Amino acid sequence: MSTIICNYAVLRFQPYPETGEFANLGIVMLCNNGEFLQLSETRQRQRVTHFFDKLPSTVFTRARREFLQELRRVVKLGHDHKDDPAMQRRIFQHLVEPRETMFRFSRPGTIATDDPHKALEDLFMRYVHHDFSQKPNDEAQLTTRVTQWLRSFKNRRYAERTLGSELLKVKFPLVWEEAGAARQAVKPISFDLEDSTSIIEKGDKWEKRMRRLRDDQQAPADTVFICHAPQVKSGPRLRAYQEIYHELTGTGLVRIVPDTLGQAGVLKAIDESPALH
């Protein structure tokens, strides 16, 4: 049996893009023998809703049902063009291109196989059932650590707050308010993403948010990003992070504190803002 080359992407459910957490729900696959396939989780609702415990289960169930209906339609369309590889590639590329939606796909991968259907099932078991959250929690784990560290400030209480105006609302996990005003917002954030484009896009999104808050006079007196940088010593991911670092700090929108300083260093940096003294 000849070897078949297949491109595949992992379907992810990511209701809160700012945290970086996601759950793998399925696989879509296009093979050079004309097979256009998908396999998705349709039953285990509680596993996902327990993971995202603040999300109403009805929101996930309805959204998943509607998305999978559309996914099946697109995959059938691709399969119907089995004799037109160029059309199939366009359909696949359009399906998996990056989007700012709850349901999105990973960067495509490639696999060589003798049996595309078995390969699809193997990928499904690996990503959906055995590695449910993939690499979900860099930012969530950092948020948990920083939340615990901030408790050492006995005269401050940090809590999740949504800041902004009717035009733009921005949720921060840790905000210290005094006399009804936001004195300081602390945002643990991970830029250890899979490629430089994702890093730039995430940084640009937060720069626009902070700039709008400042222009609308809704920004806290001090905003601190506790950053988890890409775990590389060189290359485009590091350059992308450095560019975002300079853009955010150079405009005075935020202060950036590396998480590598540890508890003592992070708390010292958080407390050093001239705006708080």
Helices and strands as residue ranges (DSSP letters): E 4-13, E 23-31, E 36-40, H 45-51, H 57-80, H 85-96, E 103-105, E 109-113, H 116-124, I 125-130, H 138-150, E 158-164, E 169-178, E 181-190, H 196-215, E 222-228, H 236-250, E 255-258, G 259-261, H 262-271, G 274-276
